[in-house]
Amino acid sequence: MKSYRKYFIFYILLFSPMTIAETLSVLVFEGSNPPYTITKNGENSGIFVDLFLKLSQVTDLNFDLQNYPAARGLQEFDMGRVDIEPGVNEKWRQNTKVLGLYSIPYNYSREVIVFKKANAITVNNAQDLYGKSIGIVRGYSYPKFDDAFNKNLITKVSNRSEKLLLKQLQADRIKYIFIGYRTIKYYMQQNPQYRNIVIGDTVSQVEVKLRIHPNKAYLLPTLNKGLATLLKNGDIDKIYSKYQ
């Protein structure tokens, strides 16, 4: 009887329709990228953490957030060791080895130039920055300025994170940086020493999406459905509002 019961249970487990939720690895940039990723004492919080928590609740997927420096993280995606890069636009990744697939847009990204008041400048196009040095996060792309960067008409100064770029700006090691509008507003709110920084013109504004490795193409409809649900019920707006 015991032997029969054992094989019966095995049969049920083997042929039952029960499925195990798939876990996807998600790239978040190391060094803290608030308000998208806020790293304190080795723990992550922020927009991306909240987004994937909500997404796991409306899909049958789990998400494992993995911290990498920006350039290294993009390499990990190319090698198929990262499944999803959140908060990006295909224009930013048009020169990568693996282009990836893109979800429906779920929000937007506005990038601005910032500087100290003494170095105020108006930027309408790339020509306005010819001969100047601009700090950007290593691995980030600004298509409107890429040609000028490649021809050294504008000197690109790369660093690992927005936080380090702001320190360079404060120390007068660099006069201008490109940074996300939400990011600089967060730093100015949290750190009084950054309130002497001036937010200048918008250098880029695009829709943001999830970039998905082609190995996980079969999950794109599920991810799109989940995002559509979060957009419809207002959860994504609530997440972004939480960090403003």
C-alpha positions in Angstrom: 0.0 0.0 0.0 2.8 2.4 0.9 4.6 1.7 -2.4 1.3 2.3 -4.4 0.7 5.6 -2.6 4.3 6.8 -3.3 4.0 6.2 -7.0 0.5 7.7 -7.1 1.8 11.0 -5.6 4.7 11.0 -8.0 2.2 10.5 -10.9 0.1 13.5 -9.7 3.1 15.8 -9.4 4.5 14.8 -12.8 1.3 15.3 -14.8 -0.5 17.9 -12.8 -1.0 21.4 -14.6 0.7 23.1 -11.7 3.5 25.5 -12.9 6.4 27.1 -11.2 6.7 30.8 -11.6 9.7 31.8 -13.8 12.3 34.1 -12.3 13.8 36.8 -14.5 17.0 38.7 -13.7 16.7 42.5 -13.8 19.5 45.0 -14.3 19.7 47.9 -11.8 22.7 50.2 -11.8 25.2 49.9 -9.0 26.2 53.0 -7.0 22.6 54.1 -6.5 20.5 55.7 -9.2 17.8 57.5 -7.2 14.9 57.7 -7.3 15.0 54.6 -9.6 17.3 52.6 -7.4 18.2 53.7 -3.9 20.9 51.6 -2.3 21.4 51.8 1.5 23.2 49.2 3.6 23.2 46.8 0.7 19.4 47.0 0.3 17.6 48.4 -2.7 14.5 50.5 -2.8 13.1 53.0 -5.3 10.9 53.1 -8.4 12.3 50.0 -10.1 12.0 47.9 -6.9 8.4 49.0 -6.5 7.6 48.5 -10.2 8.8 44.9 -10.3 7.1 44.1 -7.0 3.8 45.2 -8.5 4.5 43.5 -11.8 5.1 40.2 -9.9 1.7 40.6 -8.4 -0.2 40.8 -11.7 1.8 38.2 -13.6 3.1 34.7 -12.9 6.7 35.9 -12.9 9.3 36.6 -10.2 12.1 39.1 -10.6 15.6 39.1 -9.2 17.2 42.6 -9.2 21.0 42.5 -9.8 23.3 45.4 -9.2 26.0 46.2 -11.8 27.9 49.3 -12.9 26.2 50.7 -16.0 28.8 49.5 -18.6 29.2 46.1 -17.0 25.5 45.6 -16.7 25.0 46.3 -20.5 27.7 43.6 -21.1 25.8 41.2 -18.9 22.7 41.8 -21.0 24.6 41.2 -24.2 25.9 37.8 -22.8 22.4 36.8 -21.8 23.0 36.8 -18.1 20.5 39.6 -17.5 17.0 39.3 -18.8 15.5 42.7 -18.4 16.8 46.3 -18.4 14.1 48.7 -17.1 13.6 52.3 -17.9 15.2 52.6 -21.3 14.4 53.6 -24.8 15.6 51.8 -28.0 17.3 55.0 -29.2 19.7 54.6 -26.3 20.7 51.1 -27.2 20.9 51.2 -31.0 24.6 50.6 -30.9 24.6 47.6 -28.5 25.6 44.1 -29.5 22.2 42.7 -28.6 19.4 45.2 -29.4 16.8 43.4 -27.4 13.0 43.5 -27.6 10.9 46.3 -26.0 7.8 46.4 -24.0 5.0 48.9 -24.3 6.0 52.3 -22.9 5.0 52.8 -19.3 6.5 56.3 -18.5 9.0 58.8 -19.8 12.5 60.0 -19.1 13.6 63.6 -19.1 17.3 64.3 -19.1 18.7 67.8 -18.4 22.0 69.6 -18.3 22.9 71.0 -14.8 25.6 73.4 -13.7 26.5 76.0 -11.2 25.1 79.5 -11.6 28.4 81.0 -12.7 28.5 78.6 -15.6 25.0 79.1 -16.9 24.4 78.1 -20.5 21.5 77.7 -22.9 21.4 74.4 -24.8 19.2 74.1 -27.9 21.4 71.8 -29.9 24.8 70.0 -29.8 26.5 73.1 -31.3 25.8 75.0 -28.1 28.2 72.6 -26.3 31.1 72.5 -28.9 34.4 72.8 -27.1 33.0 72.0 -23.7 33.3 68.9 -21.5 30.1 67.1 -20.4 29.9 64.5 -17.6 27.7 61.5 -18.2 27.3 58.1 -16.7 29.4 55.5 -18.4 27.2 53.4 -20.7 24.5 56.1 -21.1 23.6 57.3 -24.5 22.4 60.6 -25.8 21.6 60.2 -29.5 21.2 63.9 -30.1 24.8 64.5 -29.0 26.5 61.2 -30.0 27.9 62.5 -33.3 29.5 65.4 -31.5 30.9 63.1 -28.8 32.3 60.7 -31.5 34.0 63.6 -33.4 35.4 65.1 -30.1 33.5 68.3 -30.8 32.2 67.8 -27.2 34.4 66.1 -24.7 32.6 63.3 -22.9 33.7 62.7 -19.3 32.4 59.3 -18.1 31.8 58.2 -14.5 30.2 55.3 -12.8 27.1 57.1 -11.4 25.2 60.3 -11.2 26.3 60.7 -7.6 29.9 60.7 -8.5 29.3 63.2 -11.4 27.6 65.5 -8.9 30.6 65.3 -6.6 32.8 66.3 -9.6 30.5 69.2 -10.4 30.5 70.4 -6.8 34.3 70.2 -6.7 34.6 72.2 -9.9 36.3 69.3 -11.7 33.7 69.6 -14.4 31.3 72.4 -15.3 28.4 70.5 -16.9 26.7 67.1 -16.5 23.7 65.4 -18.1 21.4 63.8 -15.6 17.8 62.7 -15.2 15.4 65.4 -14.1 13.9 63.2 -11.4 17.3 62.2 -10.2 18.6 65.7 -9.7 15.4 66.8 -8.0 15.8 63.9 -5.6 19.4 64.7 -4.8 18.5 68.4 -4.3 15.7 67.4 -2.0 17.8 65.1 0.1 21.1 67.0 0.1 21.2 70.8 0.8 24.7 71.0 -0.7 23.2 70.4 -4.1 20.7 73.2 -4.0 23.2 75.7 -5.5 23.0 73.6 -8.7 21.0 75.1 -11.6 18.7 72.8 -13.7 19.2 73.8 -17.3 17.5 72.9 -20.6 16.1 69.5 -21.5 18.6 67.5 -23.6 16.4 64.4 -24.1 12.8 63.3 -23.4 11.6 59.9 -24.5 9.3 57.2 -23.5 10.8 54.4 -21.4 10.2 50.7 -21.7 11.5 47.4 -20.5 14.3 46.1 -22.7 14.1 42.3 -22.8 16.7 39.8 -24.0 15.6 37.9 -27.1 16.0 34.6 -25.1 12.9 35.7 -23.2 10.9 36.8 -26.2 8.1 34.4 -25.3 7.4 36.4 -22.1 6.9 39.7 -23.9 3.1 39.4 -24.1 2.9 38.6 -20.4 5.1 41.6 -19.4 3.1 43.9 -21.7 -0.2 42.7 -20.2 1.2 43.2 -16.7 2.3 46.7 -17.5 -1.0 47.6 -19.2 -2.8 46.5 -16.0 -0.5 48.6 -13.8 -1.1 51.6 -16.1 -4.8 51.1 -16.1 -5.2 50.8 -12.4 -2.9 53.8 -11.7 -0.2 51.8 -9.8 2.6 53.1 -12.0 1.6 56.7 -11.5 1.4 56.1 -7.7 5.0 54.6 -7.7 6.5 57.6 -9.5 4.5 60.1 -7.4 5.9 58.4 -4.2 9.4 59.6 -5.1 8.7 63.1 -6.2 
